């Protein structure tokens, strides 16, 4: 038996012995079957984002690996400014917010509009200009565009298959964290699979 496979089986057995949980082993193999550390998760998501960008479905100045870091940081509870800071430039916060909304990573504040949402939707189809609509709603044209992006992202289906793939990767990460939390002091805790994404330079 190859050494890596043997180490993985030992890790899974260790987890079972320590937690008494025998149910996580088989479902993990059935659903995804790969243990991933945080760097591998980011790189695998970056591969998905690069494919999405290549398809022209999503346009942003952020690179695939930056989008992957954005997604992971969002799930870690960071706000847009914190995420932009993690990406190396706090001035990217608006770019981060737009990309986040496009990927349907919504925040409660995205829907706290200072006007009736349905009135905005009605005005958007009235033939009026953005300037006219913003004046009627009492907001700036740039704020109107941000709210419009939220509404458009809600009904857009082009991103859905990519979002589902990203969710699968994130679920793998969550399972991995559950399995390794009680084994971090053990040598087996280092026996994490090398994924295809780790071998590709994503920029």
Backbone torsions as a table, in degrees:
resi	resn	phi	psi	omega
1	UNK	NA	129.2	179.0
2	UNK	-54.5	147.5	-175.2
3	UNK	-61.0	-41.1	-177.6
4	UNK	-64.1	-42.1	179.3
5	UNK	-64.6	-41.0	179.8
6	UNK	-63.0	-41.1	179.2
7	UNK	-65.0	-39.7	179.4
8	UNK	-63.6	-43.6	-179.6
9	UNK	-64.3	-35.7	177.0
10	UNK	-66.6	-38.5	178.2
11	UNK	-64.9	-45.0	178.6
12	UNK	-62.3	-40.1	179.6
13	UNK	-67.1	-38.9	178.5
14	UNK	-62.1	-43.6	179.0
15	UNK	-60.2	-44.7	-179.8
16	UNK	-61.6	-43.9	-178.4
17	UNK	-65.0	-38.6	-174.4
18	UNK	-80.1	-31.1	-175.9
19	UNK	-105.3	-18.4	-175.3
20	UNK	75.8	6.6	-178.1
21	UNK	-95.4	115.8	179.7
22	UNK	-104.1	0.3	-173.7
23	UNK	-87.9	-17.5	-173.5
24	UNK	-80.4	-21.1	-174.3
25	UNK	-67.8	-55.2	-176.7
26	UNK	-69.0	-47.1	177.7
27	UNK	-56.0	-36.9	-179.5
28	UNK	-64.4	-40.1	179.0
29	UNK	-68.2	-37.0	-177.9
30	UNK	-71.4	-43.5	-172.5
31	UNK	-78.5	-52.2	-174.4
32	UNK	-131.0	-46.3	172.3
33	UNK	78.9	12.7	-179.2
34	UNK	-136.8	131.3	173.8
35	UNK	-86.8	135.5	-177.4
36	UNK	-131.0	136.6	170.8
37	UNK	-87.1	176.0	-172.6
38	UNK	-63.4	-38.4	179.1
39	UNK	-65.3	-40.9	179.5
40	UNK	-66.1	-36.3	177.6
41	UNK	-61.7	-48.1	179.9
42	UNK	-59.9	-42.6	-177.6
43	UNK	-69.0	-36.6	178.8
44	UNK	-69.2	-40.1	175.6
45	UNK	-64.4	-37.4	178.6
46	UNK	-61.1	-36.5	176.5
47	UNK	-61.8	-42.1	178.7
48	UNK	-65.2	-42.2	-179.1
49	UNK	-67.0	-37.0	177.7
50	UNK	-63.7	-40.9	177.7
51	UNK	-62.4	-42.6	-179.9
52	UNK	-63.0	-45.2	179.2
53	UNK	-64.6	-39.1	179.0
54	UNK	-63.1	-30.1	179.0
55	UNK	-75.4	-12.5	179.5
56	UNK	77.5	12.0	-178.8
57	UNK	-76.5	-29.4	-171.5
58	UNK	-132.1	124.7	-179.4
59	UNK	-117.2	127.7	178.8
60	UNK	-160.2	157.1	176.8
61	UNK	-85.6	-5.0	176.9
62	UNK	-75.4	142.4	178.7
63	UNK	-81.6	160.8	-179.2
64	UNK	-51.5	-44.1	-178.2
65	UNK	-68.5	-31.3	176.5
66	UNK	-68.9	-39.0	177.2
67	UNK	-64.5	-38.2	177.6
68	UNK	-63.9	-42.7	178.2
69	UNK	-65.4	-37.3	177.3
70	UNK	-59.0	-48.7	-178.1
71	UNK	-61.0	-46.9	-179.5
72	UNK	-64.9	-39.8	-179.8
73	UNK	-68.2	-37.5	176.4
74	UNK	-59.4	-47.0	180.0
75	UNK	-68.4	-18.9	176.4
76	UNK	-85.5	-1.0	175.6
77	UNK	92.4	12.0	-178.7
78	UNK	-82.1	147.9	177.4
79	UNK	-86.0	175.8	-173.8
80	UNK	-62.9	-38.6	179.4
81	UNK	-66.0	-42.5	178.5
82	UNK	-63.7	-39.8	178.8
83	UNK	-64.8	-44.9	178.4
84	UNK	-59.5	-40.0	178.8
85	UNK	-63.6	-40.2	177.8
86	UNK	-63.4	-30.9	179.5
87	UNK	-81.3	-3.9	173.9
88	UNK	103.3	-0.6	-178.3
89	UNK	-156.4	108.5	-178.3
90	UNK	-61.3	-23.3	179.6
91	UNK	-68.3	-10.0	179.2
92	UNK	-82.4	5.0	-172.9
93	UNK	-59.0	-39.8	178.4
94	UNK	-69.4	-37.5	176.4
95	UNK	-63.9	-41.2	176.9
96	UNK	-61.1	-45.7	-178.8
97	UNK	-61.2	-43.4	-180.0
98	UNK	-65.2	-43.3	179.6
99	UNK	-65.6	-40.7	179.3
100	UNK	-60.7	-46.5	179.6
101	UNK	-63.8	-41.1	179.8
102	UNK	-60.3	-30.9	179.3
103	UNK	-92.2	12.1	177.3
104	UNK	61.2	33.0	173.7
105	UNK	-96.6	76.7	-171.1
106	UNK	-81.9	154.2	170.8
107	UNK	-117.5	159.5	-179.4
108	UNK	-58.1	-36.9	-178.7
109	UNK	-64.6	-23.9	179.8
110	UNK	-60.8	-24.1	-174.9
111	UNK	-109.1	3.3	177.9
112	UNK	-87.2	75.0	-177.7
113	UNK	-88.6	135.2	-178.3
114	UNK	-79.3	34.1	179.2
115	UNK	-163.7	171.7	179.2
116	UNK	-73.1	122.3	-177.3
117	UNK	-58.2	-39.6	-177.2
118	UNK	-69.9	-28.6	175.1
119	UNK	-65.9	-40.9	178.2
120	UNK	-62.6	-45.4	-179.7
121	UNK	-60.7	-39.3	178.6
122	UNK	-64.8	-43.1	-179.3
123	UNK	-66.8	-34.3	-178.2
124	UNK	-65.1	-23.9	179.8
125	UNK	-104.1	10.4	-175.5
126	UNK	-87.3	-11.1	-177.6
127	UNK	92.7	-2.5	179.4
128	UNK	-75.6	156.7	178.3
129	UNK	-76.8	164.1	178.7
130	UNK	-61.0	-37.0	179.9
131	UNK	-64.4	-43.1	179.5
132	UNK	-65.0	-42.3	-179.4
133	UNK	-66.1	-43.2	-178.9
134	UNK	-63.8	-37.1	178.4
135	UNK	-66.6	-39.5	-179.5
136	UNK	-68.5	-33.5	-179.4
137	UNK	-87.3	-12.1	178.2
138	UNK	77.4	31.2	178.5
139	UNK	-131.6	168.4	179.1
140	UNK	-78.6	155.2	177.5
141	UNK	-57.8	-35.2	-179.9
142	UNK	-67.5	-38.7	176.6
143	UNK	-66.6	-39.6	177.3
144	UNK	-59.7	-41.7	179.6
145	UNK	-63.0	-38.7	179.8
146	UNK	-64.0	-43.7	178.4
147	UNK	-66.6	-37.0	178.1
148	UNK	-63.2	-39.9	178.0
149	UNK	-60.5	-38.9	178.7
150	UNK	-62.5	-48.5	-178.8
151	UNK	-64.2	-39.4	179.3
152	UNK	-66.7	-39.9	-179.7
153	UNK	-65.3	-34.2	-178.8
154	UNK	-61.2	-37.5	-174.7
155	UNK	-99.5	-8.0	-178.1
156	UNK	-72.8	135.0	-179.1
157	UNK	-109.4	-7.7	-175.6
158	UNK	-62.8	-30.7	-175.9
159	UNK	-86.0	-13.6	-166.6
160	UNK	-56.8	-44.1	-175.8
161	UNK	-67.9	-31.7	177.0
162	UNK	-72.9	-39.7	178.5
163	UNK	-62.0	-39.4	178.6
164	UNK	-64.7	-39.5	178.0
165	UNK	-65.0	-39.5	178.0
166	UNK	-65.2	-40.1	178.1
167	UNK	-60.3	-38.9	178.5
168	UNK	-61.0	-43.5	179.8
169	UNK	-64.7	-41.9	179.7
170	UNK	-65.9	-35.8	177.2
171	UNK	-66.1	-38.2	175.4
172	UNK	-59.7	-42.0	179.8
173	UNK	-62.1	-43.1	-179.1
174	UNK	-63.9	-40.3	178.1
175	UNK	-64.8	-41.2	179.8
176	UNK	-61.6	-43.5	-179.7
177	UNK	-62.9	-38.9	178.2
178	UNK	-63.3	-41.5	-174.9
179	UNK	-74.2	-31.4	-174.2
180	UNK	-99.0	-8.7	-176.2
181	UNK	-57.7	-40.2	-176.9
182	UNK	-91.5	3.8	-177.3
183	UNK	-123.9	16.6	-174.7
184	UNK	-66.7	-24.6	-179.4
185	UNK	-88.8	-2.4	-177.6
186	UNK	-100.2	147.8	-179.0
187	UNK	-59.7	-28.1	-179.8
188	UNK	-66.7	-20.2	-179.4
189	UNK	-64.9	-12.1	179.4
190	UNK	-94.8	-3.6	-174.7
191	UNK	-89.5	67.5	179.1
192	UNK	-98.5	137.6	-178.8
193	UNK	-59.8	145.3	170.1
194	UNK	-88.4	120.9	-178.1
195	UNK	-93.3	165.6	176.9
196	UNK	-56.5	-37.3	-175.9
197	UNK	-64.0	-28.4	-178.3
198	UNK	-69.9	-18.3	-175.0
199	UNK	-94.4	-1.7	-175.7
200	UNK	-113.7	135.0	179.6
201	UNK	-81.9	109.2	-178.8
202	UNK	-104.6	117.8	179.0
203	UNK	-125.9	NA	NA
